Amino acid sequence: MKKKNILKGVLFVGIGASIYGMLATFVKMAYHDGYTTSEVTTAQFILGLVGLLILNFIQTITSKQKLPSPSRKEIKMLMLAGTSLGCTSLFYYIAVQYIAVSIAIVLLMQSVWFSVVVESFLTKKLPNARKIVSVVIVLLGTVLATNLINMDIELDWHGIFWGLLAAASYTLTMFTSNTLATHLPVLRKSIVMLSGGSIVIFAFLFFAQIGPMYSDGLRSIYLNFTENTQHIHSFDYSILWTYGFALAIFGTIIPPILFNIGFPNAGLGLGSIVSSLELPVSVTMAYVLLGEKVELIQWMGIILILFAIVLMNLPSKKEMTIAEVA
């Protein structure tokens, strides 16, 4: 049995989380330069697929043994699960259009307690006291991190809605990633799931940007959802070489690979704690590069959320006893 390298696991998960935490800042910068959500997500997934295809090819020709391939059933399941990956990016990027990156990442981190609810539903067991306390702390931290106490602040409900949808979709992605086709090589599994996510992204591109240009019927349907028609235009291919590479590398290539290498070594509990680095990194990047104002009370909320994540994932006395015996 291969011995776990905890330090290696922590390092890989930490780097992966930090890189992923930078993503929303690049998305916001792309918006400032006039690119649409459809263009940002499409560029990320197209170049992500190309990058993973190249890595899969290299792995296949350099591997000393034959790598397992997914069955037809597994391909269908992984592609279906991958749609949640596409929805997470899409919903998160739409949220960033309406609210600050520092607020959007806090909403995305609601997946911490969403996962507790889903786990309880699947196992048909109520969460233990520590998890309940952690959820309460997360909610309290969210109130502070979004600065809801300051009555002068105005949070666009569109951003909150899409941010919470992103958290729900992210929760589904985490559960499916850890349970489906775990015997497959990381790169092969990732490209199948990314293909499923791409279907969602391409459908949104057609519905929100390309389709309404040529179909009055589709345009009238689309206008039922928004009055903004500025982004109904031809696809701007310059996104591919301006922000596309950064979005693909930081969003769909490096973090998943590092997580899949790091989590088996660090363990799910410790890995979850380390991956929460995504939150302070994202807020710091938004502060440094975008000049977003982050109040002291918001940093206090972020610290509370991080504390709750650590509390939720610390091993219990029973688990520690079993580990010592083993």
Protein Blocks (a to p, Z undefined) as FASTA:
>chain_A
ZZddfklmmmmmmmmmmmmmmmmmmmmmmmmnopafklmmmmmmmmmmmmmmmmmmmmmm
mpcbdcddddfklmmmmmmmmmmmmmmmmmmmmmmmmmcfklmmmmmmmmmmmmmmmmmm
mnopacdfklmmmmmmmmmmmmmmnommpmmbccdfklmmmmmmmmmmmmmmmmmmmmgo
klbcfklmmmmmmmmmmmmmmmmmmmmmmmmmmmmklmmmmmmmpccfklgccddfklmm
mmmmmmmmmmmmmmmmmmmmmmmmnopklmmmmmmmmmmmmmmmmmmmnopacdfklmmm
mmmmmmmmmmmmpccfklmmmmmmZZ
